[in-house]
Amino acid sequence: MNAGNQFACLLFAALIGSTSAARGQFAPDIPPVDPGELTPGLTVRENDLVRVQPADIGPKRYRHTRAVDRTNGARGHEKKSKTSGTLEIIFDSSNSMNGRIAGVRKIDLAKEALKHLANALEGTDFRVGLRVFGNDKSIPIDDMARASMDSHLVLPIAKNNMRRIRDYIPRLGAHGRTPIAYSIQQGGKDLQAHREHDPIILLISDGIESCNGDPIAAVTSLKTQGIRVKTHVIGFDLKDAEKESLRALAQAGDGRYYDAADLTGLLKSLDAFVETVEVKAPPHGNYANPATGGKDQASACELKAGKYTLWKHLDKGQRAWFKVHQGLTKRVAIKTYINGHGVHRDKDGTFKYSEHLKASSSIHLYDKGGKKRSSVVLHGDEQEWARLHMLDSRGEGVFFAIGSDFGCTPRNLMFEVIVQEAGDLWEGIEAPDDIKAGNIPEAPLHETFYGHMGSPDRADVYKVAIPEEHKGKKLQLDIKFSDVDKPCRFKIEFYDARTGKRLSRHTPLSSGTTLELDPNGARQLLFKVSDNNPTLYYLMNSYRVKLAIK
């Protein structure tokens, strides 16, 4: 590996280490999940280990999950979003960059590294800008007044900026002084408009402040102004005192310092970074509706439908309790997402993230009396998810608790509360699943009505009365399923209510259909809709029906 490539590796490692938390940010529009990613009809015992192979993962990679009472749960894996964040590179073009490392000018090493970084970030959602100091060769090096402000945003922060950075690299030279403090002040201003996008400053320099500025004071000033920017520093060919100065700067900016004294130092620094990298969670301000939760069911925090994030870390065995009380016969679903790396208690008792630790989370559903209705546990990679649902048939509310018995639960865990009308129950009826039942409700003609299927309601039967004046005419049925992750298969059957004889059967149907039936003189019909595939069992599906005489 040549010096340029090694330096590029170090530079890229510094960037990725500081922004890895952004990879797991929650996408507002959740993409649908392939049917192969759901586990149909699985019966397990407590403490069973379930092995699932998602459709979008290669044949030799499995994720392992512990499951409890999977009878109305679903799991999946969602595609990761592109790495995103905002980065301003502050590049040292001062005169000292004309010095050499192993016979190669430091400015040339840095330019090569910058080119590789631009290539590495190609195709991501990073907003990147380039600020350069000491590059104005028209300013005499002894003109302190002008040299102390020789820092320019040569490429404003923007997406898809990598080609422009590569094109600008040949124009970089090594001429002036090192106004680090002024550059950080200006960099903070550049990033102020991007404060919601994990702003980062990456300083690349071979020296310390040479214009009477105070870089640490500059970083502190940004914080007091509410501009929360992480400042990382890569220094090379520095004396011990200079290293300590730039290390202190990185610490003051909540970032890291990476040292590159020579080729060996580059490799050692890169290895140390990989071994000791600590993934930081985004600040609470970037969370979606942070929710604390109660410590037990009695103190459960009430939530409405929406997307939320845990406000704080949970210790192993600790629970955050919530309640959803949206009304009688509502179906409540809770969907949780692994949104990053795992968290653990360090030796000093503080919570720490680690990219080598998979996150754990679980959902437990309870009724008002405290009886656990179902649970599901996730232990896996980013963007895997689990979902449970429960029907509030008494209007007492649905209680759920989040927490893990296997490890700490990270505060960047995301979960979604989904509330749906429970179809035929909401209409004030409960359609049975047997044509011989004695309480079959009558479906209206020429009016739209709604039904629902899902655990445990997997079929509905309705009566259809054909008026005397419409004898001999055909019956038209329009049915449409909604709120499905993927097109579901179902079947429709018509029976003569008097004889029980089946008049027609239509299968497989998908999502919605329009059918016509000749009653053959029958005045009373039975219409039955039922699922025709296992995955429908796990989904909460309302359907809309309209019957008409044609």
C-alpha positions as CSV (number, residue, x, y, z in Angstrom):
1,M,0.0,0.0,0.0
2,N,1.5,3.4,-1.0
3,A,1.6,6.3,1.3
4,G,-1.3,8.1,-0.4
5,N,-3.6,5.0,-0.1
6,Q,-2.6,4.6,3.6
7,F,-3.4,8.2,4.4
8,A,-6.7,7.9,2.5
9,C,-7.6,4.9,4.6
10,L,-7.0,6.8,7.8
11,L,-9.0,9.8,6.6
12,F,-11.9,7.7,5.6
13,A,-11.8,5.7,8.8
14,A,-12.0,8.9,10.8
15,L,-15.1,10.0,8.8
16,I,-16.9,6.7,9.1
17,G,-16.2,6.4,12.8
18,S,-17.9,9.7,13.4
19,T,-20.9,9.2,11.3
20,S,-21.8,5.6,11.6
21,A,-24.8,6.4,13.8
22,A,-26.3,8.2,10.8
23,R,-26.5,5.0,8.9
24,G,-29.4,3.8,11.0
25,Q,-31.5,6.8,10.8
26,F,-35.2,6.1,10.6
27,A,-36.7,6.4,7.1
28,P,-40.1,8.1,7.2
29,D,-41.5,5.9,4.4
30,I,-40.9,2.3,5.2
31,P,-40.5,0.1,2.1
32,P,-42.6,-3.0,1.8
33,V,-41.3,-6.4,2.9
34,D,-41.0,-9.4,0.7
35,P,-43.3,-12.3,1.7
36,G,-40.3,-14.5,2.0
37,E,-39.1,-12.3,4.8
38,L,-42.0,-13.2,7.0
39,T,-42.1,-16.4,9.0
40,P,-45.5,-18.1,8.4
41,G,-47.3,-20.2,10.9
42,L,-44.5,-20.7,13.3
43,T,-45.1,-22.4,16.6
44,V,-42.4,-22.1,19.2
45,R,-41.8,-22.6,22.9
46,E,-40.3,-20.0,25.2
47,N,-36.5,-19.9,24.8
48,D,-36.6,-21.5,21.4
49,L,-34.1,-20.2,18.9
50,V,-35.6,-19.4,15.5
51,R,-33.4,-19.2,12.3
52,V,-34.7,-17.0,9.5
53,Q,-33.2,-16.3,6.2
54,P,-34.5,-13.0,4.7
55,A,-34.9,-12.9,1.0
56,D,-32.5,-10.0,0.4
57,I,-29.6,-11.7,2.3
58,G,-27.2,-14.2,0.7
59,P,-27.8,-18.0,1.2
60,K,-25.0,-18.4,3.8
61,R,-26.0,-15.5,6.1
62,Y,-28.6,-16.0,8.8
63,R,-29.9,-13.8,11.5
64,H,-30.8,-15.4,14.8
65,T,-33.8,-14.3,16.9
66,R,-35.4,-15.6,20.0
67,A,-39.1,-15.8,19.7
68,V,-41.9,-16.1,22.2
69,D,-45.6,-16.7,21.2
70,R,-45.2,-15.8,17.5
71,T,-48.9,-16.4,16.8
72,N,-49.6,-12.9,15.7
73,G,-46.2,-11.4,15.1
74,A,-44.2,-10.7,12.0
75,R,-40.5,-10.0,11.3
76,G,-38.5,-8.6,8.4
77,H,-35.4,-6.9,7.3
78,E,-35.4,-3.5,5.6
79,K,-32.9,-2.2,3.2
80,K,-30.4,0.2,4.8
81,S,-30.6,3.8,3.7
82,K,-27.5,5.4,2.3
83,T,-25.0,6.8,4.7
84,S,-25.8,10.4,5.3
85,G,-24.5,13.4,7.2
86,T,-22.8,16.8,6.7
87,L,-19.1,17.1,6.4
88,E,-16.8,20.1,6.0
89,I,-13.2,19.3,5.3
90,I,-10.7,21.9,6.4
91,F,-7.6,21.3,4.4
92,D,-4.2,22.6,5.3
93,S,-2.4,24.3,2.3
94,S,0.1,26.1,4.5
95,N,3.8,26.5,3.5
96,S,4.8,23.7,5.9
97,M,2.9,21.2,3.7
98,N,5.9,21.4,1.4
99,G,7.8,19.2,3.8
100,R,8.3,15.5,3.0
101,I,7.4,12.2,4.5
102,A,9.5,9.3,3.2
103,G,10.5,11.5,0.3
104,V,6.9,12.5,-0.7
105,R,5.6,16.0,-0.2
106,K,3.0,16.1,2.5
107,I,0.7,18.2,0.3
108,D,0.8,15.5,-2.3
109,L,-0.1,12.8,0.2
110,A,-3.0,14.9,1.5
111,K,-4.2,15.6,-2.0
112,E,-4.1,11.9,-2.9
113,A,-6.0,11.1,0.3
114,L,-8.6,13.7,-0.5
115,K,-9.1,12.2,-3.9
116,H,-9.7,8.7,-2.4
117,L,-12.1,10.1,0.2
118,A,-14.1,11.7,-2.6
119,N,-14.2,8.4,-4.4
120,A,-15.3,6.6,-1.3
121,L,-18.2,9.0,-0.6
122,E,-19.4,8.8,-4.2
123,G,-23.0,7.6,-4.3
124,T,-23.8,8.4,-0.6
125,D,-26.1,11.1,0.7
126,F,-23.3,13.0,2.4
127,R,-23.4,16.8,2.1
128,V,-19.8,17.8,1.7
129,G,-17.9,21.1,1.5
130,L,-14.3,21.9,1.2
131,R,-12.6,24.8,3.1
132,V,-8.9,25.5,2.5
133,F,-6.5,27.7,4.4
134,G,-3.1,29.0,3.4
135,N,-3.7,28.5,-0.3
136,D,-3.7,32.1,-1.4
137,K,-0.2,32.6,-2.8
138,S,-0.9,36.3,-3.4
139,I,-0.7,36.9,0.4
140,P,2.8,37.4,1.8
141,I,3.5,35.0,4.6
142,D,4.6,37.9,6.9
143,D,1.3,39.8,6.3
144,M,-0.3,38.6,9.5
145,A,-3.5,40.6,9.1
146,R,-4.3,39.0,5.8
147,A,-2.8,35.6,6.5
148,S,-4.9,35.2,9.6
149,M,-8.0,35.3,7.4
150,D,-6.7,33.2,4.5
151,S,-9.4,30.6,4.8
152,H,-12.0,30.1,2.1
153,L,-14.9,27.8,1.5
154,V,-13.8,26.9,-2.0
155,L,-16.7,24.3,-2.5
156,P,-19.9,25.1,-0.6
157,I,-21.6,22.2,1.2
158,A,-23.8,20.2,-1.1
159,K,-24.8,16.7,-2.0
160,N,-23.1,15.0,-5.0
161,N,-20.1,17.2,-4.5
162,M,-17.4,14.5,-5.0
163,R,-16.7,15.2,-8.6
164,R,-16.2,18.9,-7.8
165,I,-13.8,18.0,-5.0
166,R,-11.8,15.8,-7.3
167,D,-11.7,18.5,-10.0
168,Y,-10.5,21.1,-7.4
169,I,-7.6,19.0,-6.0
170,P,-5.0,20.0,-8.7
171,R,-5.5,23.6,-7.6
172,L,-4.3,23.0,-4.1
173,G,-0.8,24.2,-3.2
174,A,1.2,24.9,-0.1
175,H,1.8,28.6,0.5
176,G,0.7,30.5,3.6
177,R,0.2,30.3,7.3
178,T,-2.1,28.1,9.5
179,P,-5.2,30.0,10.7
180,I,-6.9,27.0,12.4
181,A,-9.0,29.0,14.9
182,Y,-10.4,31.3,12.2
183,S,-11.1,28.3,9.9
184,I,-13.0,26.5,12.6
185,Q,-15.1,29.6,13.3
186,Q,-16.0,30.0,9.7
187,G,-16.5,26.2,9.3
188,G,-19.1,26.4,12.1
189,K,-20.9,29.1,10.3
190,D,-20.9,27.1,7.1
191,L,-22.4,24.2,9.0
192,Q,-25.0,26.2,10.9
193,A,-27.7,25.7,8.2
194,H,-27.0,21.9,8.4
195,R,-27.3,21.5,12.2
196,E,-30.0,18.8,11.8
197,H,-27.7,16.6,9.6
198,D,-25.0,15.5,12.0
199,P,-22.5,18.3,11.1
200,I,-18.8,17.3,11.2
201,I,-15.5,19.2,10.7
202,L,-12.5,17.1,9.6
203,L,-9.3,19.1,10.0
204,I,-6.3,17.8,8.0
205,S,-3.1,19.6,9.1
206,D,0.6,19.1,9.7
207,G,0.9,21.9,12.2
208,I,-0.7,24.0,14.9
209,E,-2.2,27.5,14.9
210,S,0.3,30.1,13.6
211,C,-1.9,33.2,13.4
212,N,-2.3,34.0,17.2
213,G,-5.7,32.3,17.3
214,D,-7.1,29.9,19.9
215,P,-8.6,26.8,18.2
216,I,-10.1,25.4,21.4
217,A,-11.8,28.7,22.2
218,A,-13.2,28.6,18.7
219,V,-14.7,25.2,19.2
220,T,-16.1,26.2,22.6
221,S,-17.6,29.3,21.0
222,L,-19.5,27.2,18.5
223,K,-21.1,25.2,21.3
224,T,-22.2,28.4,23.2
225,Q,-23.8,29.5,19.9
226,G,-25.7,26.3,19.8
227,I,-23.8,25.0,16.8
228,R,-23.1,21.5,17.8
229,V,-20.3,20.3,15.4
230,K,-18.0,17.4,16.0
231,T,-14.4,18.2,15.2
232,H,-12.0,15.5,14.2
233,V,-8.3,16.0,13.5
234,I,-5.8,14.1,11.4
235,G,-2.3,15.3,12.1
236,F,0.9,14.0,10.6
237,D,4.7,14.6,11.0
238,L,4.1,16.5,14.2
239,K,6.3,17.0,17.2
240,D,5.0,15.8,20.6
241,A,3.8,19.2,21.8
242,E,2.0,19.8,18.5
243,K,0.3,16.4,18.7
244,E,-1.0,17.2,22.2
245,S,-2.3,20.6,21.0
246,L,-4.3,19.0,18.1
247,R,-5.4,16.1,20.4
248,A,-6.8,18.7,22.8
249,L,-8.6,20.4,20.0
250,A,-10.2,17.2,18.9
251,Q,-11.3,16.4,22.5
252,A,-12.7,19.9,22.9
253,G,-14.7,19.3,19.7
254,D,-16.1,15.9,20.9
255,G,-14.1,14.3,18.2
256,R,-11.0,12.1,17.8
257,Y,-7.4,12.8,17.0
258,Y,-5.5,10.5,14.5
259,D,-1.7,10.6,14.3
260,A,0.3,9.8,11.1
261,A,4.0,10.4,11.7
262,D,5.1,8.1,8.9
263,L,4.0,5.1,6.9
264,T,4.2,2.8,9.9
265,G,2.3,5.4,12.0
266,L,-0.4,5.5,9.3
267,L,-0.9,1.7,9.6
268,K,-0.8,1.6,13.4
269,S,-3.3,4.5,13.6
270,L,-5.7,2.8,11.3
271,D,-5.5,-0.5,13.2
272,A,-6.0,1.4,16.5
273,F,-9.0,3.2,15.1
274,V,-10.7,-0.1,13.9
275,E,-10.1,-1.8,17.2
276,T,-11.2,1.1,19.5
277,V,-13.9,2.8,17.4
278,E,-16.8,3.9,19.5
279,V,-20.1,4.5,17.7
280,K,-21.9,7.6,19.0
281,A,-25.7,7.9,18.9
282,P,-27.2,11.0,17.4
283,P,-28.3,13.7,19.9
284,H,-31.9,13.6,21.2
285,G,-32.8,16.5,18.9
286,N,-32.5,14.1,15.9
287,Y,-34.9,11.6,17.4
288,A,-38.5,11.1,16.3
289,N,-40.8,11.9,19.2
290,P,-38.6,10.8,22.1
291,A,-40.6,8.7,24.6
292,T,-39.5,7.8,28.1
293,G,-42.1,5.2,29.2
294,G,-43.2,4.3,32.7
295,K,-41.3,2.0,35.0
296,D,-44.3,-0.4,35.3
297,Q,-47.8,-1.0,33.9
298,A,-49.4,1.3,36.5
299,S,-47.2,4.2,35.3
300,A,-47.4,3.4,31.6
301,C,-47.0,6.5,29.3
302,E,-50.0,6.9,27.0
303,L,-49.1,7.2,23.3
304,K,-51.1,7.9,20.1
305,A,-50.5,6.5,16.7
306,G,-47.1,7.6,15.4
307,K,-43.4,7.0,15.3
308,Y,-41.3,7.2,18.4
309,T,-37.7,6.7,19.8
310,L,-36.7,5.7,23.2
311,W,-35.4,8.7,25.2
312,K,-32.9,6.8,27.3
313,H,-30.9,3.6,27.5
314,L,-32.5,0.6,29.3
315,D,-30.5,-1.8,31.4
316,K,-30.7,-5.5,30.9
317,G,-34.1,-6.6,32.2
318,Q,-35.4,-3.0,32.5
319,R,-38.7,-2.1,30.8
320,A,-40.3,1.0,29.4
321,W,-44.1,0.8,29.6
322,F,-46.6,2.4,27.3
323,K,-50.3,2.4,26.8
324,V,-52.4,2.9,23.7
325,H,-56.1,3.7,24.4
326,Q,-57.7,4.7,21.1
327,G,-61.2,3.3,21.6
328,L,-63.3,0.1,21.5
329,T,-62.5,-2.5,18.9
330,K,-59.4,-0.9,17.7
331,R,-56.5,-3.1,16.5
332,V,-53.2,-1.8,17.8
333,A,-49.9,-2.9,16.2
334,I,-46.4,-2.1,17.6
335,K,-43.5,-2.3,15.2
336,T,-40.0,-1.9,16.4
337,Y,-36.8,-1.4,14.5
338,I,-33.1,-2.1,15.2
339,N,-31.7,1.2,14.4
340,G,-28.0,0.9,15.0
341,H,-25.4,-0.9,17.0
342,G,-25.7,-2.4,20.4
343,V,-25.0,-0.7,23.7
344,H,-23.4,-2.0,26.9
345,R,-22.3,-0.9,30.3
346,D,-18.6,0.0,30.4
347,K,-16.3,-0.7,33.4
348,D,-17.0,2.8,34.7
349,G,-20.8,2.2,34.6
350,T,-21.5,4.4,31.6
351,F,-23.4,3.3,28.5
352,K,-21.2,2.8,25.5
353,Y,-22.1,1.9,21.9
354,S,-20.0,-0.6,20.0
355,E,-20.1,-1.4,16.3
356,H,-19.1,-5.0,17.2
357,L,-22.2,-5.5,19.4
358,K,-25.6,-6.3,17.8
359,A,-28.6,-4.5,19.3
360,S,-31.3,-6.3,21.2
361,S,-34.9,-5.2,21.7
362,S,-38.2,-6.8,22.5
363,I,-41.9,-6.0,22.7
364,H,-44.3,-7.5,25.2
365,L,-48.1,-7.0,24.8
366,Y,-50.4,-7.0,27.9
367,D,-54.0,-6.6,28.6
368,K,-55.3,-4.3,31.3
369,G,-55.2,-7.1,33.9
370,G,-51.4,-7.5,33.4
371,K,-51.7,-10.8,31.5
372,K,-49.0,-11.1,28.8
373,R,-50.7,-11.7,25.4
374,S,-47.6,-12.0,23.2
375,S,-43.9,-11.2,22.9
376,V,-41.3,-11.0,20.3
377,V,-37.5,-10.5,20.7
378,L,-35.0,-9.1,18.1
379,H,-31.3,-9.6,18.3
380,G,-29.7,-8.7,15.0
381,D,-28.5,-6.2,12.4
382,E,-29.6,-2.7,11.5
383,Q,-33.1,-2.2,10.1
384,E,-34.4,-5.6,11.1
385,W,-37.8,-5.3,12.6
386,A,-40.5,-7.1,14.5
387,R,-44.3,-6.4,14.8
388,L,-47.0,-7.6,17.1
389,H,-50.7,-6.6,17.2
390,M,-53.6,-7.0,19.5
391,L,-57.3,-6.2,19.3
392,D,-58.7,-4.0,22.1
393,S,-62.1,-5.7,22.1
394,R,-63.2,-4.2,25.5
395,G,-62.0,-0.6,25.0
396,E,-59.6,-1.0,28.0
397,G,-56.5,-0.1,26.1
398,V,-53.4,-2.0,24.9
399,F,-50.3,-2.0,27.1
400,F,-46.8,-2.8,25.8
401,A,-43.4,-2.8,27.3
402,I,-40.0,-2.4,25.5
403,G,-36.8,-3.9,26.9
404,S,-34.5,-6.8,26.6
405,D,-33.6,-9.7,29.0
406,F,-30.4,-10.4,27.0
407,G,-28.7,-7.0,27.2
408,C,-29.1,-3.3,27.3
409,T,-31.6,-1.6,24.9
410,P,-30.2,1.5,23.1
411,R,-32.0,4.8,23.3
412,N,-31.9,5.1,19.5
413,L,-34.4,2.2,19.3
414,M,-37.3,3.2,17.1
415,F,-40.8,1.9,17.3
416,E,-44.1,2.7,15.6
417,V,-47.6,2.6,17.0
418,I,-50.2,1.7,14.4
419,V,-54.0,1.9,15.2
420,Q,-56.5,0.5,12.8
421,E,-60.3,0.1,12.7
422,A,-61.1,-3.5,13.4
423,G,-63.4,-3.9,10.4
424,D,-66.5,-5.8,11.0
425,L,-66.2,-5.3,14.8
426,W,-66.1,-1.6,14.3
427,E,-69.3,-1.8,12.3
428,G,-71.0,-3.3,15.3
429,I,-71.0,-6.8,14.1
430,E,-68.8,-9.8,14.2
431,A,-69.0,-11.8,11.1
432,P,-68.5,-15.6,11.8
433,D,-66.2,-17.9,9.8
434,D,-68.7,-20.7,9.4
435,I,-71.7,-20.7,7.0
436,K,-73.6,-22.8,9.5
437,A,-73.3,-20.2,12.3
438,G,-76.6,-18.8,13.6
439,N,-75.5,-15.1,13.9
440,I,-74.5,-14.2,10.4
441,P,-75.0,-10.5,9.7
442,E,-76.7,-9.2,6.6
443,A,-74.6,-7.3,4.1
444,P,-76.3,-4.2,2.7
445,L,-76.8,-3.8,-1.1
446,H,-75.5,-0.8,-3.0
447,E,-73.6,0.4,0.1
448,T,-70.0,0.1,1.1
449,F,-69.2,-1.7,4.3
450,Y,-66.0,-2.8,5.9
451,G,-64.6,-6.0,7.3
452,H,-61.3,-7.1,8.8
453,M,-59.1,-10.2,8.8
454,G,-56.0,-11.1,10.8
455,S,-55.2,-13.1,13.8
456,P,-57.3,-14.7,15.0
457,D,-60.1,-13.7,12.6
458,R,-59.3,-15.4,9.3
459,A,-62.7,-15.6,7.5
460,D,-65.9,-13.7,7.5
461,V,-69.4,-14.8,6.3
462,Y,-72.3,-12.5,5.4
463,K,-75.9,-12.9,4.3
464,V,-77.0,-11.4,1.0
465,A,-80.8,-11.0,0.4
466,I,-81.9,-10.6,-3.3
467,P,-85.1,-8.5,-3.5
468,E,-88.0,-10.0,-5.5
469,E,-87.9,-7.2,-8.1
470,H,-84.2,-8.1,-8.9
471,K,-84.9,-11.8,-9.4
472,G,-82.9,-13.1,-12.4
473,K,-80.4,-10.3,-12.3
474,K,-76.7,-10.8,-11.5
475,L,-75.0,-9.8,-8.3
476,Q,-71.7,-7.8,-8.5
477,L,-69.2,-7.8,-5.8
478,D,-66.3,-5.3,-5.4
479,I,-63.8,-6.0,-2.7
480,K,-60.5,-4.3,-1.9
481,F,-58.0,-5.0,0.8
482,S,-56.1,-2.1,2.3
483,D,-53.2,-1.5,4.7
484,V,-51.2,-4.5,3.4
485,D,-47.4,-4.7,3.2
486,K,-47.6,-6.9,0.1
487,P,-50.5,-8.0,-2.2
488,C,-52.3,-10.7,-0.2
489,R,-54.2,-13.7,-1.6
490,F,-57.7,-14.5,-0.6
491,K,-60.7,-16.4,-1.8
492,I,-64.4,-15.7,-2.3
493,E,-67.2,-18.2,-2.0
494,F,-70.9,-17.9,-2.6
495,Y,-73.5,-20.4,-1.2
496,D,-77.2,-20.9,-1.4
497,A,-78.3,-20.0,2.1
498,R,-81.3,-22.4,2.1
499,T,-79.5,-25.5,0.8
500,G,-75.9,-24.8,1.8
501,K,-74.8,-25.6,-1.7
502,R,-71.7,-23.7,-2.9
503,L,-72.6,-21.7,-6.1
504,S,-69.1,-20.5,-6.9
505,R,-65.5,-20.3,-5.7
506,H,-63.0,-17.8,-6.8
507,T,-59.3,-18.3,-5.9
508,P,-56.5,-17.1,-5.8
509,L,-57.4,-13.5,-5.8
510,S,-54.9,-10.7,-4.9
511,S,-55.5,-7.4,-3.1
512,G,-58.8,-6.7,-4.7
513,T,-61.2,-7.9,-7.4
514,T,-64.7,-7.4,-9.0
515,L,-66.8,-10.5,-9.5
516,E,-70.3,-11.2,-11.0
517,L,-72.5,-14.0,-9.8
518,D,-75.7,-15.5,-11.3
519,P,-77.8,-16.5,-8.2
520,N,-79.7,-19.1,-10.2
521,G,-83.0,-18.1,-8.6
522,A,-81.7,-18.2,-5.0
523,R,-83.2,-15.4,-2.9
524,Q,-80.8,-15.7,0.0
525,L,-77.0,-16.1,-0.5
526,L,-74.1,-16.5,1.8
527,F,-70.9,-14.7,0.9
528,K,-67.6,-15.8,2.5
529,V,-64.2,-14.2,2.3
530,S,-61.2,-15.9,3.7
531,D,-57.4,-15.8,3.5
532,N,-55.6,-18.0,1.0
533,N,-52.0,-17.6,2.1
534,P,-50.1,-17.9,5.4
535,T,-48.6,-14.4,5.4
536,L,-52.1,-12.8,5.6
537,Y,-52.4,-14.3,9.1
538,Y,-49.7,-12.0,10.4
539,L,-51.0,-8.8,8.8
540,M,-53.7,-6.4,9.9
541,N,-56.0,-6.1,6.9
542,S,-59.2,-4.2,6.5
543,Y,-61.2,-4.7,3.4
544,R,-63.9,-2.7,1.7
545,V,-66.9,-4.4,0.1
546,K,-69.8,-3.2,-2.0
547,L,-72.5,-5.5,-3.3
548,A,-74.8,-4.4,-6.1
549,I,-77.5,-5.8,-8.4
550,K,-76.8,-5.4,-12.1
